[in-house]
Amino acid sequence: MEYRQLGRSGLKISTITMGTMTFGGVGWAQTVGDLGVNEARRLVDLCLDAGVNLIDTADAYSQGLCEEILGEIIGGPRKRGVLIATKARFPMGDGPNQAGLSRQHLVAACEASLRRMKTDVIDLYQVHEWDGLTPLEETMEALDTLIRQGKIRYIGCSNFSGWHIMKALGVSERERYQRFVSQQIHYTLEARDAENELIPISIDQGLGILVWSPLAGGLLSGKHRRNQKTPEGTRQFAGWTEPPIRDEDRLWTIVDALVEVADGRGVSAAQVALAWLLGRPGITSVVAGGRNEAQFKDNLAAASLKLSDEEKIKLDKVSLPWLQYPYWHQRNTASDRLSKADLSLLAPHIVTLPDPANL
């Protein structure tokens, strides 16, 4: 297992993070999984044995039951130095203040997560989604206070846009609050939107990147193929709609390429999709979940898979999106003066790249 530094922090995390959305199975999470304590414990031990040192969850997963199950497994003295990441923002009740990123909700949500997980500290506390009604000054101050109280160690965001992130970092710098060390985003071969702003911002501003749903809800696992019936027991069979697929033909073309590369290596398409992500600029870790040991073992094997340049080019050919403005203009007229952050998006679109020594 490889360990990468999380943004500008001194914290090192495994390139595979254990996702836990399959724990519990309450409410909307039923379509994802309904693992109980005993099944979940076996999977946690499997991941820790493989070198995973970060487990990711959220209070909204099964309305807190996911955190409770995790607390039964790793609460109290931590197993083998395992790190816990959780999130807050979504409703945890019917009250008007039981959602959002207000000081009221964040402090209450953090304390509730600590109780459910039977721990005195959360290693990475992530705001789960943007809240356009709460001033960022209030949100960042609340997070800074929780750090100073010793309840959390690092903070991150998830599902923010580029300007949301930059505004939050600006508030932290101006007010001398602790800053985000990471963002958790959706990013796959099929959905490369994050390359426009989120990945360049992370490289430029020193944020780590964790990727949620790195197999697009299982669509890139190789189990789903063109003109085939949706397999039973999958999220799509149960009506799961994330991520949205806007061009189904393009999706199956990408899956065909993944399967071709995987067959040539004697591995699964899922491993190839995860390895592609881990080879992309700025990526720290992929959050990989599963319903059973076979799925976790397969995902964990991706940590040691390195794709060749030829394989990366093959995958780029079927997945590379067209450039939006102003990026096509920058490619055409500014390719002599691009930073590493710029090139994380533009490099595959430029025939002759600038000498890295001149960056």
Protein Blocks (a to p, Z undefined) as FASTA:
>chain_A
ZZddehjbfbdcdfbdcdfklggjeajllmnoccdfklmmmmmmmmmmnopabdcddfkl
gghmlmmmmmmmmgcjdeehiacddddhiacbjbfklgcjdfklmmmmmmmmmmmnopab
dfbdcdfbdcfkbcfklmmmmmmmmmmnopambdcdehiafklmmmmmmmmmmnopacdf
bdcddddfklmmlmmmmmmmmmmnopacddehklgnolmnopacghiacdehiaklnopa
bdcdfblmlmmmmmmmmmmmmmmnopafklmmmmmmmmpghiabdcdddfbfklmmmmmm
mmmpccdfklmmmmmmmmmccdddfklmmmmmmmmmccfklmmmmmmmpmbacdfklZZ
